[in-house]
Amino acid sequence: MNACGLQRYVTAATVVRCADASAAVGLVLLAVDTGAGARAGAALAVALTAPHLLGPWVAHRLDRARDGRAVLAGAFVVYSAAIAVAALLLGRAPLAAAVGATLVAGTAGPLLTGGMSSLVAGLARDGERAQRRAEGWDAVTYGIAGAGGPAAVAAVATLTTPLAAVLTLAAAALAAAPLTLTLPASHRDAPGDALAVRDTLEAMAARGPLRRATVSVLVTALAFGAVLSVVAVMLGAALTDRAGAGAALVAAYGLGNLAGSLLVTAFPLTSEPDVTMPRLVALLGGGLVLCALAPTYPLALAGFALCGAVNAPFMAATLAARSLYAPPDGRAQVFVSQAGAKIAMASAGTALAGVAASAGPRALIGVAAAVTLAGAGAAALDRRLTAA
């Protein structure tokens, strides 16, 4: 394994993904601070996430490139500039102008997540174990970004101003661009031979392992999009009288995820991802059952931490599945398509939880657990029927 290259990758991926994970939080804080209001902040958050559905078409350019590093670096520069422009326009120009700039950032967003992950295969060329360890480190960058990015932006906004916080994350995305250009080259033999987007999507549906990986990602995103955004706050309030109890449950999930990610780098997954994923999805469903049944707040904290710890190897397994099973000339599109669909499903889960909030937190977590377990069963059954 190219240890120096992996270190640079982890640094660049962590920095740019912290910017991506915290941009929505920063823009909402800034919208409230400028007097535009929470609705304007919500509009900006939607504008930032909705373009992720365009991920396959954005990634097609990455698959066609002889060297994807320049494409990614350019995307980071565009993201940085667009976020900075949106921040500077907010409160000084019509809201539509800031939303437009945010849409541009959102279009580049898929390359900060799945697009960046498509480079991991080039970091470890000396065996499957090294490849799995590199994918484990990639999962660590997601864990750090998800747990630390929003907290860092909130801290900077408190110590300075929300505008300074958003401009700081824009600078972070910009700083990742030149570092990405120093990563080991991932040259293609012939540029321009990428699969068409339609062919890539058809391959994701037709190839059993890719199909099952996609279903697993979507099901868990739907369930945890509901639980981590809305239901955790409701459960914390139901179990305690403390205002921050729900946030602490989400933090426990994040810390468990980070710990699990570090463990995966020390002990990489060795089994075939197509076998491992349904088992991990089932464990995630079991963790949600524990959260739903937790009679006390400390047990709920433990349940959320357990879910986070299990999600880390699940994330590593999905990354391995994309690397192993994606068509070589559509690899970036597969990475980005799954990442974009995951964000969309998480948003759907959040919306559904808000609509069904009157059912209560335990019932909603129970439904999320049932959906997750059903997804695990469906993936296992599909694998058995395909092999039969």
C-alpha positions as CSV (number, residue, x, y, z in Angstrom):
1,M,0.0,0.0,0.0
2,N,1.2,3.5,-0.7
3,A,1.1,4.7,2.9
4,C,2.0,8.3,2.1
5,G,-0.6,8.4,-0.6
6,L,-3.2,7.0,1.8
7,Q,-2.3,9.6,4.4
8,R,-2.8,12.4,1.9
9,Y,-6.1,10.9,0.7
10,V,-7.4,10.6,4.3
11,T,-6.4,14.2,4.9
12,A,-8.0,15.6,1.7
13,A,-11.1,13.4,2.0
14,T,-11.6,14.4,5.7
15,V,-11.2,18.1,5.0
16,V,-13.5,18.3,2.0
17,R,-16.1,16.0,3.6
18,C,-16.2,18.1,6.7
19,A,-17.0,21.0,4.5
20,D,-19.7,19.0,2.7
21,A,-21.2,17.7,6.0
22,S,-21.4,21.1,7.7
23,A,-22.4,23.3,4.8
24,A,-26.1,22.9,5.4
25,V,-25.8,23.7,9.1
26,G,-23.6,26.7,8.4
27,L,-26.0,28.1,5.8
28,V,-29.0,27.7,8.1
29,L,-27.2,29.5,10.9
30,L,-26.2,32.3,8.5
31,A,-29.8,32.6,7.2
32,V,-31.1,33.1,10.7
33,D,-28.3,35.5,11.6
34,T,-28.9,37.7,8.6
35,G,-32.6,37.9,9.2
36,A,-33.5,35.8,6.2
37,G,-35.1,33.3,8.6
38,A,-35.2,29.5,9.1
39,R,-37.3,29.0,6.0
40,A,-34.6,30.6,3.8
41,G,-32.1,28.3,5.6
42,A,-34.2,25.3,4.8
43,A,-34.4,26.4,1.1
44,L,-30.7,26.6,1.0
45,A,-30.3,23.2,2.6
46,V,-32.6,21.6,0.0
47,A,-30.7,23.4,-2.8
48,L,-27.5,21.9,-1.5
49,T,-28.8,18.3,-1.3
50,A,-31.3,18.0,-4.1
51,P,-28.6,18.1,-6.9
52,H,-27.1,14.9,-5.5
53,L,-29.7,13.1,-7.6
54,L,-27.7,14.3,-10.7
55,G,-24.7,12.4,-9.4
56,P,-24.6,9.8,-12.2
57,W,-24.4,12.4,-14.9
58,V,-21.8,14.4,-12.9
59,A,-19.7,11.3,-12.3
60,H,-19.8,10.4,-16.0
61,R,-17.2,13.1,-16.6
62,L,-15.1,11.6,-13.9
63,D,-15.3,8.1,-15.5
64,R,-14.3,9.6,-18.9
65,A,-11.2,11.4,-17.6
66,R,-7.8,9.8,-18.1
67,D,-6.9,11.1,-14.6
68,G,-9.8,11.8,-12.2
69,R,-7.7,13.9,-9.8
70,A,-8.0,17.0,-11.9
71,V,-11.8,16.6,-12.2
72,L,-12.2,16.2,-8.4
73,A,-9.9,19.2,-7.7
74,G,-11.9,21.3,-10.1
75,A,-15.2,20.2,-8.4
76,F,-13.7,21.2,-5.0
77,V,-12.9,24.7,-6.3
78,V,-16.4,25.1,-7.7
79,Y,-17.9,23.9,-4.5
80,S,-15.8,26.3,-2.4
81,A,-16.5,29.3,-4.7
82,A,-20.2,28.6,-4.9
83,I,-20.6,28.2,-1.1
84,A,-18.7,31.4,-0.5
85,V,-20.8,33.3,-3.1
86,A,-24.0,32.0,-1.5
87,A,-22.8,33.1,1.9
88,L,-21.9,36.6,0.7
89,L,-25.2,37.1,-1.2
90,L,-27.4,35.9,1.7
91,G,-29.0,39.0,3.2
92,R,-27.4,41.3,0.6
93,A,-29.2,40.1,-2.5
94,P,-32.5,38.4,-3.3
95,L,-32.7,34.9,-1.8
96,A,-33.0,33.4,-5.3
97,A,-29.4,34.5,-6.0
98,A,-28.1,32.7,-2.9
99,V,-30.2,29.6,-3.7
100,G,-28.8,29.6,-7.3
101,A,-25.2,29.6,-6.0
102,T,-26.0,26.9,-3.5
103,L,-27.5,24.7,-6.4
104,V,-24.1,25.0,-8.1
105,A,-22.4,23.8,-5.0
106,G,-24.9,21.0,-4.7
107,T,-24.1,19.9,-8.2
108,A,-20.5,19.5,-7.4
109,G,-21.3,17.9,-4.0
110,P,-21.5,14.2,-5.2
111,L,-17.9,14.3,-6.2
112,L,-16.9,15.2,-2.6
113,T,-18.4,12.0,-1.4
114,G,-18.7,9.1,-3.8
115,G,-16.5,10.7,-6.4
116,M,-13.6,11.0,-4.0
117,S,-14.1,7.4,-2.8
118,S,-13.7,6.1,-6.4
119,L,-9.9,6.9,-6.0
120,V,-9.4,4.5,-3.2
121,A,-8.8,1.5,-5.5
122,G,-5.7,3.2,-6.8
123,L,-4.2,3.6,-3.3
124,A,-3.8,-0.1,-2.5
125,R,-2.4,-2.3,-5.3
126,D,-0.7,-4.9,-3.1
127,G,-3.5,-7.2,-2.1
128,E,-7.1,-7.5,-1.0
129,R,-6.3,-6.9,2.7
130,A,-4.6,-3.6,1.9
131,Q,-7.6,-2.6,-0.2
132,R,-10.0,-3.4,2.6
133,R,-7.9,-1.4,5.0
134,A,-7.9,1.6,2.7
135,E,-11.7,1.4,2.4
136,G,-11.8,1.3,6.2
137,W,-9.9,4.5,6.3
138,D,-12.2,6.0,3.8
139,A,-15.1,5.1,6.1
140,V,-13.2,6.9,8.9
141,T,-13.2,10.1,6.9
142,Y,-17.0,9.9,6.6
143,G,-17.3,9.3,10.4
144,I,-15.1,12.2,11.3
145,A,-16.9,14.5,8.9
146,G,-20.3,13.6,10.0
147,A,-19.5,13.9,13.7
148,G,-17.0,16.7,13.7
149,G,-18.0,18.9,10.7
150,P,-21.3,20.4,12.0
151,A,-19.8,20.7,15.5
152,A,-16.8,22.6,14.2
153,V,-19.0,25.0,12.2
154,A,-21.3,25.6,15.2
155,A,-18.2,26.3,17.3
156,V,-16.7,28.8,14.8
157,A,-20.1,30.5,14.4
158,T,-20.4,30.9,18.2
159,L,-16.8,32.2,18.6
160,T,-16.9,34.5,15.5
161,T,-19.9,34.8,13.2
162,P,-21.9,32.4,11.0
163,L,-20.5,34.2,7.9
164,A,-17.0,33.5,9.1
165,A,-18.0,29.9,9.7
166,V,-19.3,29.3,6.2
167,L,-16.3,31.0,4.6
168,T,-14.1,28.8,6.7
169,L,-15.7,25.6,5.3
170,A,-15.4,27.1,1.8
171,A,-11.7,27.6,2.4
172,A,-11.5,24.0,3.7
173,A,-12.9,22.7,0.4
174,L,-10.5,24.9,-1.5
175,A,-7.6,23.6,0.5
176,A,-8.4,20.0,-0.4
177,A,-8.1,20.7,-4.2
178,P,-4.3,21.0,-4.5
179,L,-3.8,18.1,-2.0
180,T,-6.0,15.9,-4.2
181,L,-3.7,16.6,-7.2
182,T,-0.8,15.0,-5.2
183,L,-2.6,11.7,-4.7
184,P,-1.3,8.6,-6.7
185,A,-2.4,8.9,-10.3
186,S,-5.4,6.8,-11.4
187,H,-4.8,6.9,-15.1
188,R,-7.1,5.3,-17.6
189,D,-5.8,3.5,-20.6
190,A,-8.1,5.4,-22.9
191,P,-10.1,8.4,-22.0
192,G,-13.7,8.7,-23.3
193,D,-14.6,5.0,-23.0
194,A,-16.9,5.4,-20.0
195,L,-20.2,3.6,-19.9
196,A,-23.3,5.7,-20.6
197,V,-25.2,6.7,-17.5
198,R,-28.2,4.5,-18.6
199,D,-25.9,1.5,-19.0
200,T,-24.4,2.1,-15.6
201,L,-27.7,2.3,-13.9
202,E,-28.8,-0.9,-15.7
203,A,-25.7,-2.6,-14.5
204,M,-26.5,-1.6,-10.9
205,A,-29.9,-3.2,-11.3
206,A,-28.8,-6.3,-13.2
207,R,-25.7,-7.3,-11.3
208,G,-26.8,-9.1,-8.2
209,P,-24.1,-7.9,-5.8
210,L,-24.4,-4.3,-6.9
211,R,-28.2,-4.5,-6.7
212,R,-28.1,-5.9,-3.2
213,A,-25.6,-3.3,-2.1
214,T,-27.8,-0.5,-3.5
215,V,-30.9,-1.9,-1.7
216,S,-29.0,-2.2,1.5
217,V,-27.7,1.4,1.3
218,L,-31.1,2.8,0.5
219,V,-33.0,0.9,3.2
220,T,-30.6,1.9,5.9
221,A,-30.5,5.5,4.7
222,L,-34.3,5.7,4.9
223,A,-34.4,4.2,8.4
224,F,-31.6,6.2,9.9
225,G,-32.5,9.4,8.1
226,A,-35.7,9.3,10.2
227,V,-34.1,8.2,13.4
228,L,-31.1,10.5,13.6
229,S,-32.8,13.6,12.4
230,V,-36.2,13.6,14.1
231,V,-36.9,10.6,16.2
232,A,-33.8,10.9,18.4
233,V,-34.9,14.3,19.5
234,M,-38.3,12.9,20.4
235,L,-36.9,9.9,22.2
236,G,-34.5,12.1,24.2
237,A,-37.3,14.3,25.3
238,A,-39.5,11.3,26.3
239,L,-36.7,9.7,28.4
240,T,-35.4,12.9,30.1
241,D,-36.3,16.5,30.7
242,R,-33.0,17.8,29.3
243,A,-33.2,19.9,26.1
244,G,-30.0,18.4,24.6
245,A,-30.8,14.7,25.3
246,G,-31.7,14.0,21.7
247,A,-28.6,15.6,20.4
248,A,-26.6,13.5,22.8
249,L,-28.2,10.3,21.3
250,V,-27.1,11.4,17.8
251,A,-23.6,12.2,19.2
252,A,-23.4,8.7,20.7
253,Y,-24.2,7.3,17.3
254,G,-21.4,9.4,15.8
255,L,-18.9,8.4,18.4
256,G,-19.8,4.7,17.9
257,N,-19.4,5.1,14.2
258,L,-16.0,6.7,14.6
259,A,-14.8,4.0,17.0
260,G,-16.1,1.3,14.6
261,S,-14.4,2.9,11.7
262,L,-11.0,2.9,13.5
263,L,-11.5,-0.7,14.4
264,V,-12.2,-1.6,10.8
265,T,-8.9,-0.1,9.8
266,A,-7.1,-2.2,12.4
267,F,-9.0,-5.4,11.5
268,P,-10.2,-5.0,7.9
269,L,-13.2,-7.0,6.7
270,T,-12.1,-10.3,5.1
271,S,-15.3,-11.9,3.9
272,E,-17.0,-11.1,0.6
273,P,-19.0,-7.9,0.8
274,D,-22.0,-9.5,-0.7
275,V,-22.1,-11.9,2.2
276,T,-21.2,-9.4,4.9
277,M,-23.7,-6.6,4.0
278,P,-27.0,-8.4,4.8
279,R,-25.6,-9.6,8.1
280,L,-24.6,-6.0,9.1
281,V,-27.9,-4.6,7.9
282,A,-29.6,-7.2,10.2
283,L,-27.4,-6.1,13.1
284,L,-28.4,-2.5,12.4
285,G,-32.0,-3.5,12.6
286,G,-31.4,-5.3,15.8
287,G,-29.7,-2.2,17.2
288,L,-32.7,-0.2,16.3
289,V,-34.9,-2.7,18.2
290,L,-32.8,-2.1,21.3
291,C,-33.2,1.6,20.9
292,A,-37.0,1.3,20.6
293,L,-37.2,-0.9,23.7
294,A,-34.6,1.0,25.9
295,P,-36.4,1.7,29.2
296,T,-33.8,4.2,30.3
297,Y,-31.8,7.0,28.8
298,P,-28.3,5.3,29.4
299,L,-29.5,2.2,27.6
300,A,-30.8,4.4,24.7
301,L,-27.3,6.0,24.5
302,A,-25.8,2.5,24.4
303,G,-28.2,1.4,21.7
304,F,-27.4,4.5,19.5
305,A,-23.7,3.9,20.0
306,L,-24.1,0.3,19.0
307,C,-25.9,1.3,15.8
308,G,-23.1,3.7,15.0
309,A,-20.4,1.1,15.7
310,V,-22.2,-1.4,13.4
311,N,-22.7,1.2,10.7
312,A,-18.9,1.6,10.3
313,P,-18.2,-1.9,9.0
314,F,-21.4,-1.7,6.9
315,M,-20.1,1.5,5.3
316,A,-16.7,-0.2,4.6
317,A,-18.5,-3.2,3.1
318,T,-20.6,-1.0,0.8
319,L,-17.4,0.8,-0.4
320,A,-15.8,-2.6,-1.0
321,A,-18.8,-3.8,-2.9
322,R,-18.7,-0.8,-5.2
323,S,-15.0,-1.4,-5.8
324,L,-15.4,-5.1,-6.5
325,Y,-18.6,-5.3,-8.4
326,A,-18.8,-2.0,-10.4
327,P,-17.9,-2.1,-14.1
328,P,-14.5,-0.6,-14.5
329,D,-15.7,2.0,-17.0
330,G,-18.6,3.0,-14.8
331,R,-16.9,2.9,-11.4
332,A,-17.2,6.6,-10.5
333,Q,-20.9,6.6,-11.6
334,V,-21.6,3.7,-9.3
335,F,-19.9,5.3,-6.3
336,V,-21.6,8.6,-6.9
337,S,-25.0,7.1,-7.7
338,Q,-25.2,5.2,-4.5
339,A,-24.0,8.2,-2.5
340,G,-26.5,10.5,-4.1
341,A,-29.4,8.0,-3.7
342,K,-28.4,7.6,0.0
343,I,-28.7,11.3,0.6
344,A,-32.1,11.4,-1.1
345,M,-33.4,8.4,0.9
346,A,-32.2,9.9,4.1
347,S,-34.0,13.1,3.3
348,A,-37.2,11.1,2.6
349,G,-36.8,9.4,5.9
350,T,-36.6,12.7,7.6
351,A,-39.7,14.0,5.9
352,L,-41.7,10.8,6.7
353,A,-40.7,11.0,10.3
354,G,-41.9,14.5,10.5
355,V,-45.2,13.6,9.0
356,A,-45.7,10.6,11.3
357,A,-44.3,12.3,14.5
358,S,-47.6,11.9,16.3
359,A,-47.0,8.1,16.4
360,G,-44.3,8.6,19.1
361,P,-40.6,7.8,19.0
362,R,-40.7,4.2,20.0
363,A,-43.2,3.3,17.3
364,L,-41.2,5.2,14.7
365,I,-38.0,3.5,15.7
366,G,-39.8,0.1,15.6
367,V,-41.0,0.9,12.0
368,A,-37.4,1.9,11.1
369,A,-36.1,-1.4,12.6
370,A,-38.7,-3.4,10.7
371,V,-37.8,-1.7,7.4
372,T,-34.1,-2.4,8.0
373,L,-34.6,-6.0,8.9
374,A,-36.8,-6.4,5.8
375,G,-34.1,-5.0,3.7
376,A,-31.6,-7.5,5.2
377,G,-34.0,-10.3,4.5
378,A,-34.6,-9.2,0.9
379,A,-30.9,-9.0,0.2
380,A,-30.2,-12.4,1.6
381,L,-33.2,-13.9,-0.3
382,D,-32.1,-12.2,-3.5
383,R,-28.6,-13.7,-3.1
384,R,-30.0,-17.2,-2.5
385,L,-32.4,-17.0,-5.4
386,T,-29.7,-15.7,-7.7
387,A,-27.3,-18.4,-6.7
388,A,-29.9,-21.1,-7.1
